[in-house]
Amino acid sequence: MAFALKNPFGIRFKLVFLSSFLLVIPWLGYQYILEMEDYLARGQEQTVLGTAQALATALNERPELFNEGSYSPATRSEDLYVYPVYSPLSLVDGSLDDWGEYQQYEVQYDNRDFLRTTLNPARMYVDDDSLQFESMLGEYNGFLYAYFNVTDDKVVYRDQDALTVYRSDFLQISMLSKEGNDVTRYVIAPYQAEPIYPFRVNEDYTDPTYEERIIGQWYDTNFGYVVELRIPMEMLGDRLGFAVFDIDDPVNRSVNTVVATYRIDDAERLGSIRLPTPEIDRIVAGMGHNNSRIQVVDRSGRVLLTAGDIQSATGIQLTPIESGVPINKYWLYVQNKILDPLYYQLLTKPSNDFIDDLYSEVTRGGAHINSALNGTPLTQFRTLADTETRLLEAAHPILANNEVMGAVLVDQNMNGLRTFRNEAMEQLFNTIIAVMLIVVLGLFFFASRISSRIRGLRNQAESIIDDTGRVQNTIVPSGNSDEIGDLTRSFSNIVERLTQYTNYLENMSSRLSHELRTPVTVVRSSIENLGLTENNEESAVYIERAEEGINRL
């Protein structure tokens, strides 16, 4: 009897293995989503470039908008941006209420803006957040108005008997002369909360001289103090800077911290005075609600205007579709606690909590800007360092008299598109899991059913013949109409015929014995009769041999 080696891979395994090739279908779906994302990215790229082109067209042939003295706000830089104020501001009301909506343009300075001076040459306070201030500058009727809302954990005023002006908390004003060859410094160091008395000082803070043209008020707040002042515009040169000096020890009175609008105590590093460009503001405002961050730069790359912020400029707006079908709380739990953490091991969840350092200064740079300033529009994608955030940037030149005057920059982050892709991927993965579970369970049940029927047929076949070779059982024919049912009925028919043949062979000996007994008896009787007659000796021998043969039969 031949024995076949047992195959370790049964029908169930083979069916499941073959069904795994169904994964090519979700792979095709994944590739389709990636291609759709690329298609939408190209569409978003054309939209952003079209916005930049529309703004540049509105600014073309307007060279007066790009005068060197006309600039608009940036968030953080050494340059100081002056906004137009359309009504006089009170300097003696003890509050900032009259600044009203202008306060939305204030700029904050903190430990990132520390300044090392001769009064604190070795002091390092990068992690010192005890001193910071918000500042805002405005221009009205030929005067520069400014306020400094200072947060100081301990305010130390000038001693009543002190002749020096640098051994207490004070505000320093540094400005470049109109001739551009000398820096003039003014110090505001009051004895108490009172109207300010500015003093012009030398570089080493000696020889203080009262400056009557600068007026204002110093008053206390719950978090420190506020300084409001007014300076005639005619006093100002091209550069200006403010610095807040902090002293915490009323006995020692050494400078502890300095936070300034400029980084280095040098004439070249003082901020330029940037006056607003209301015409550009109005033109850009007409392009509002486009979900982009818009900037206008001059031919030197300096930012003239910024509208919008890159964190909210997602480009694509996704509105959730209300299906009207309540979501099962158990499915929601599985989705949030099990599936989403698993999916986002592969996917990247976009975040709006990012900082683009490239936009933190007053000037802009980049291949797309250089191309636009050379007269060629360009778009580019850029990935922020240490993040997965991608930015789409477009630049279009602004022309006047066939000369490039500047460029319009329109930027969007790709978080909207990334969110769209993630949602599509989640739906695809959910569908894949549901379909694969149904298919695998169905195939497993189907294979188990087939395997069970085949094992039953095998067990019946093994129990047909006993150890002596006799047929003792039969195969029960199946009532199923499939191939295994046909095979069972065929085996049942074969076993039935084999049983009949075996019975025939088993009964053949008795039938042969019966068939042989009668002729043997006749022959025997005939031989016996021959023996009774006279015979010669030779015939007796033949008769004896015939009797022996009959006996053997």
Rosetta blueprint (number, residue, H / E / L):
1 M L
2 A L
3 F L
4 A L
5 L L
6 K L
7 N L
8 P L
9 F L
10 G L
11 I H
12 R H
13 F H
14 K H
15 L H
16 V H
17 F H
18 L H
19 S H
20 S H
21 F H
22 L H
23 L H
24 V H
25 I H
26 P H
27 W H
28 L H
29 G H
30 Y H
31 Q H
32 Y H
33 I H
34 L H
35 E H
36 M H
37 E H
38 D H
39 Y H
40 L H
41 A H
42 R H
43 G H
44 Q H
45 E H
46 Q H
47 T H
48 V H
49 L H
50 G H
51 T H
52 A H
53 Q H
54 A H
55 L H
56 A H
57 T H
58 A H
59 L H
60 N L
61 E L
62 R L
63 P H
64 E H
65 L H
66 F H
67 N L
68 E L
69 G L
70 S E
71 Y L
72 S L
73 P L
74 A L
75 T L
76 R L
77 S L
78 E L
79 D L
80 L E
81 Y E
82 V E
83 Y E
84 P E
85 V L
86 Y L
87 S L
88 P L
89 L L
90 S L
91 L L
92 V L
93 D L
94 G L
95 S L
96 L L
97 D H
98 D H
99 W H
100 G H
101 E H
102 Y H
103 Q H
104 Q H
105 Y H
106 E L
107 V E
108 Q E
109 Y E
110 D L
111 N H
112 R H
113 D H
114 F E
115 L L
116 R L
117 T L
118 T L
119 L L
120 N L
121 P L
122 A L
123 R L
124 M L
125 Y L
126 V L
127 D L
128 D L
129 D L
130 S L
131 L E
132 Q E
133 F E
134 E E
135 S E
136 M E
137 L E
138 G E
139 E E
140 Y E
141 N L
142 G L
143 F E
144 L E
145 Y E
146 A E
147 Y E
148 F E
149 N E
150 V E
151 T E
152 D E
153 D L
154 K L
155 V L
156 V L
157 Y L
158 R L
159 D L
160 Q L
161 D L
162 A L
163 L L
164 T L
165 V L
166 Y L
167 R L
168 S L
169 D L
170 F E
171 L E
172 Q E
173 I E
174 S E
175 M E
176 L E
177 S L
178 K L
179 E L
180 G L
181 N L
182 D L
183 V E
184 T E
185 R E
186 Y E
187 V E
188 I E
189 A L
190 P L
191 Y L
192 Q L
193 A L
194 E L
195 P E
196 I L
197 Y L
198 P L
199 F E
200 R E
201 V E
202 N L
203 E L
204 D L
205 Y L
206 T L
207 D L
208 P L
209 T E
210 Y E
211 E L
212 E L
213 R L
214 I L
215 I E
216 G E
217 Q E
218 W E
219 Y E
220 D E
221 T L
222 N L
223 F L
224 G E
225 Y E
226 V E
227 V E
228 E E
229 L E
230 R E
231 I E
232 P E
233 M H
234 E H
235 M H
236 L L
237 G L
238 D L
239 R E
240 L E
241 G E
242 F E
243 A E
244 V E
245 F E
246 D E
247 I L
248 D L
249 D L
250 P L
251 V L
252 N L
253 R L
254 S L
255 V L
256 N L
257 T E
258 V E
259 V E
260 A E
261 T L
262 Y L
263 R L
264 I L
265 D L
266 D L
267 A H
268 E H
269 R H
270 L L
271 G E
272 S E
273 I E
274 R E
275 L E
276 P L
277 T L
278 P H
279 E H
280 I H
281 D H
282 R H
283 I H
284 V H
285 A H
286 G L
287 M L
288 G L
289 H L
290 N L
291 N L
292 S L
293 R E
294 I E
295 Q E
296 V E
297 V E
298 D E
299 R L
300 S L
301 G L
302 R E
303 V E
304 L E
305 L E
306 T E
307 A E
308 G L
309 D L
310 I L
311 Q L
312 S L
313 A L
314 T L
315 G L
316 I L
317 Q L
318 L L
319 T L
320 P L
321 I L
322 E L
323 S L
324 G L
325 V L
326 P L
327 I L
328 N L
329 K H
330 Y H
331 W H
332 L H
333 Y H
334 V H
335 Q H
336 N H
337 K H
338 I H
339 L H
340 D H
341 P H
342 L H
343 Y H
344 Y L
345 Q L
346 L L
347 L L
348 T L
349 K L
350 P L
351 S L
352 N L
353 D L
354 F L
355 I L
356 D L
357 D H
358 L H
359 Y H
360 S L
361 E L
362 V L
363 T E
364 R L
365 G L
366 G L
367 A H
368 H H
369 I H
370 N H
371 S H
372 A H
373 L H
374 N L
375 G L
376 T L
377 P L
378 L E
379 T E
380 Q E
381 F E
382 R E
383 T E
384 L L
385 A L
386 D L
387 T L
388 E L
389 T L
390 R E
391 L E
392 L E
393 E E
394 A E
395 A E
396 H E
397 P E
398 I E
399 L E
400 A E
401 N L
402 N L
403 E E
404 V E
405 M E
406 G E
407 A E
408 V E
409 L E
410 V E
411 D E
412 Q E
413 N E
414 M L
415 N H
416 G H
417 L H
418 R H
419 T H
420 F H
421 R H
422 N H
423 E H
424 A H
425 M H
426 E H
427 Q H
428 L H
429 F H
430 N H
431 T H
432 I H
433 I H
434 A H
435 V H
436 M H
437 L H
438 I H
439 V H
440 V H
441 L H
442 G H
443 L H
444 F H
445 F H
446 F H
447 A H
448 S H
449 R H
450 I H
451 S H
452 S H
453 R H
454 I H
455 R H
456 G H
457 L H
458 R H
459 N H
460 Q H
461 A H
462 E H
463 S L
464 I L
465 I E
466 D L
467 D L
468 T L
469 G L
470 R L
471 V E
472 Q L
473 N L
474 T L
475 I L
476 V L
477 P L
478 S L
479 G L
480 N L
481 S L
482 D L
483 E H
484 I H
485 G H
486 D H
487 L H
488 T H
489 R H
490 S H
491 F H
492 S H
493 N H
494 I H
495 V H
496 E H
497 R H
498 L H
499 T H
500 Q H
501 Y H
502 T H
503 N H
504 Y H
505 L H
506 E H
507 N H
508 M H
509 S H
510 S H
511 R H
512 L H
513 S H
514 H H
515 E H
516 L H
517 R H
518 T H
519 P H
520 V H
521 T H
522 V H
523 V H
524 R H
525 S H
526 S H
527 I H
528 E H
529 N H
530 L H
531 G H
532 L H
533 T L
534 E L
535 N L
536 N L
537 E H
538 E H
539 S H
540 A H
541 V H
542 Y H
543 I H
544 E H
545 R H
546 A H
547 E H
548 E H
549 G H
550 I H
551 N H
552 R H
553 L L
